[in-house]
Amino acid sequence: MSGRTGEVYRVDWLPGTDVLHGTCHCGAEHTAEDPVTMWDWMLAHPQGHAQGPLRHHPPEDGS
């Protein structure tokens, strides 16, 4: 997805898992199993964005 400002967001599916890996235009990375959670994180820039190691947030239902 690319916004009008030239920002590029990338979401990849990690084969063999239910995990999505997202990379924001700022370089921050995030993983999530729920697509809505992933896009909420992406579009909430800059909240929750910190360049650095890949972060995984477990599902909210505790499973």
C-alpha positions in Angstrom: 0.0 0.0 0.0 1.3 3.4 -0.8 -0.1 6.7 0.4 -0.2 10.0 -1.5 2.9 11.1 0.3 5.0 8.4 -1.2 5.0 6.3 2.0 5.3 2.6 1.4 3.9 0.0 3.8 4.6 -3.7 3.3 2.9 -6.7 4.8 4.2 -10.2 4.1 2.8 -13.5 5.2 5.4 -15.8 6.8 4.8 -19.2 5.0 3.9 -22.1 7.2 2.5 -19.8 10.0 -0.4 -17.6 10.7 2.0 -14.7 11.2 2.1 -11.4 9.2 5.3 -9.4 9.1 4.8 -5.7 8.5 7.4 -3.0 7.6 6.5 0.6 7.9 7.8 3.4 5.7 10.0 4.5 8.6 11.7 1.1 8.8 10.0 -0.1 12.0 8.9 -3.8 11.9 6.0 -5.6 13.6 4.4 -9.1 13.5 0.8 -10.0 14.2 -1.6 -12.9 13.4 -4.6 -10.6 12.9 -4.6 -8.4 9.7 -6.6 -5.7 11.4 -4.1 -5.5 14.3 -1.3 -5.2 11.7 -2.9 -2.4 9.8 -3.9 -0.6 13.0 -0.3 -0.6 14.0 0.9 0.5 10.6 -1.5 3.4 10.3 -1.0 4.6 13.9 2.4 6.1 13.0 4.3 7.1 15.1 2.7 5.5 18.1 4.3 2.1 18.8 6.9 2.7 16.1 10.5 2.2 17.2 13.2 1.2 14.7 14.9 -1.9 16.0 14.4 -5.6 16.5 11.3 -7.3 15.2 8.6 -7.4 17.8 5.8 -10.0 18.1 2.6 -9.3 20.0 0.7 -12.5 21.0 -3.0 -12.7 20.1 -5.2 -10.7 22.5 -7.4 -13.7 23.3 -4.4 -15.4 24.9 -4.2 -18.4 22.5 
